[in-house]
Amino acid sequence: MDYRKYITIEPGKRGGKPCVRGLRITVYEVLDYLASGMTEAEILRDFPDLTSEDIRACLAFAADRERKLATVTE
């Protein structure tokens, strides 16, 4: 998935944190909701501006960021 169509970073919005489609919902918040056990359906119900594609984009963004981290070797 090309998350760049969904994830935006604007210096004046939410402190420059990555947000979903220019909304005031950050990638971190979506990931935190998922990590806390919320289902996709619950998130979409609580945040009607979000779509399933937005949630997948957040996951793809996080995976890409993780992939870019330096690998620690012993």
C-alpha positions in Angstrom: 0.0 0.0 0.0 1.2 3.5 -0.8 0.6 5.2 2.5 1.8 8.5 1.1 -1.7 9.1 -0.3 -3.1 8.9 3.2 -0.5 10.1 5.6 0.3 13.8 5.8 2.8 15.8 7.8 2.1 19.5 8.2 4.4 21.6 10.5 1.4 23.6 12.0 -0.8 20.6 12.6 -0.5 18.4 15.7 3.1 19.5 16.1 4.2 18.1 12.7 3.2 14.6 13.7 2.1 12.3 10.8 -1.7 12.6 10.5 -4.4 10.8 8.4 -5.3 12.8 5.3 -4.8 16.2 6.9 -7.2 15.4 9.7 -6.3 16.0 13.3 -6.0 12.3 13.9 -2.4 11.1 14.2 -0.9 7.8 13.0 0.2 7.3 16.6 -3.4 7.6 17.9 -4.7 5.0 15.4 -1.9 2.6 16.2 -2.5 3.2 19.9 -6.2 2.4 19.6 -5.4 -0.8 17.7 -2.7 -1.8 20.3 -5.2 -1.2 23.1 -7.5 -3.8 21.6 -10.0 -1.6 19.7 -11.2 -3.3 16.5 -11.2 -1.6 13.2 -15.0 -1.4 13.4 -14.9 0.3 16.7 -12.3 2.9 15.5 -14.4 3.6 12.4 -17.5 4.0 14.5 -15.8 6.4 16.9 -14.1 8.3 14.1 -16.5 8.5 11.2 -14.0 10.5 9.1 -11.6 7.6 9.0 -11.8 4.7 6.5 -10.5 1.2 6.4 -7.8 2.4 4.0 -6.7 5.0 6.5 -6.2 2.4 9.1 -4.2 0.2 6.7 -2.1 3.3 5.7 -1.2 3.8 9.4 -0.1 0.2 9.7 1.9 0.5 6.4 3.5 3.8 7.6 4.5 2.2 10.9 5.9 -0.9 9.1 7.9 1.3 6.7 9.3 3.4 9.6 10.3 0.2 11.5 12.0 -1.2 8.4 14.1 2.0 8.2 15.3 1.8 11.7 18.9 0.7 12.1 19.4 -2.9 13.0 21.2 -3.5 16.3 23.7 -6.3 16.1 25.9 -7.8 18.9 
